[in-house]
Amino acid sequence: MGRMKPKMRLDFALFDVFYADGKLKSNRKVPLNDMDGLNDEYRIRTVIEAQDAVIAERSGKSRAPIKSIKRVKLKKRIAG
C-alpha cells in the first residue's frame, strides 16, 4: 500500500518585503497567531520589523525602513 503524503500545514503566512533602499526580501514568515486578521498590515509590519532587529543585531548591519509589504499567494503543486 502506498504511503500517504503529509497534509500541508499553514502555521505561518509568507510576505514579500520591499525596503526603502530598493531591496526585496521574499517569503518572510509571519506566524498566523501573530496576525489578528488576514490583512492586518500594522501587526505584520511590527513582526517583520522585530525579525529585522534580531537579524541586524546578529549581523551588525541594519536594514532600511520597510516601504511596503505584499502577501505571497501559495501555489499548489501538481503531481506529475
C-alpha positions in Angstrom: 0.0 0.0 0.0 1.3 3.5 -0.9 2.3 6.0 1.7 0.0 9.0 2.1 1.5 12.4 1.5 1.6 14.6 4.6 -1.0 17.4 4.7 0.2 20.9 4.2 0.3 22.8 7.5 -0.2 26.5 7.4 1.2 27.8 10.7 2.5 31.0 9.0 1.9 33.4 6.2 4.5 34.4 3.6 5.2 38.1 2.7 7.4 39.9 0.2 9.0 42.9 1.9 10.1 45.9 -0.1 12.6 48.2 1.6 13.2 52.0 1.0 16.6 51.3 -0.4 15.1 49.2 -3.2 15.9 45.8 -1.8 13.4 43.0 -1.7 13.2 40.1 0.7 10.9 37.3 -0.4 8.9 34.8 1.6 9.3 36.3 5.0 7.4 34.2 7.5 4.9 35.7 9.9 3.2 33.2 12.4 -0.6 33.2 11.9 -1.1 33.6 15.7 0.7 37.0 15.5 -1.9 38.2 13.0 -5.3 39.5 14.1 -6.8 39.4 10.6 -5.6 38.3 7.2 -4.5 41.8 6.2 -3.6 43.5 9.5 -0.6 45.4 8.0 0.3 47.2 11.2 0.7 43.8 13.1 2.6 42.2 10.2 4.9 45.2 9.8 5.6 45.1 13.6 6.5 41.3 13.5 8.8 41.8 10.4 10.5 44.8 12.0 11.2 42.8 15.1 12.6 40.0 12.9 14.8 42.6 11.2 16.0 43.9 14.5 17.2 40.4 15.6 18.9 39.9 12.2 20.6 43.3 12.5 21.8 42.6 16.0 23.3 39.3 14.9 24.9 40.5 11.7 25.8 44.0 12.8 24.1 45.5 9.7 20.9 47.5 9.9 18.2 47.4 7.3 16.5 50.3 5.6 12.9 51.1 6.6 10.1 49.0 5.2 8.5 50.6 2.2 5.7 48.1 1.6 4.6 44.5 2.3 2.8 42.2 -0.1 1.3 38.8 0.9 2.6 35.9 -1.2 -0.1 33.6 -2.6 0.7 29.9 -2.2 0.8 27.8 -5.3 -0.4 24.2 -5.2 1.9 21.7 -6.7 0.6 19.5 -9.4 1.8 15.9 -9.2 3.2 14.6 -12.4 
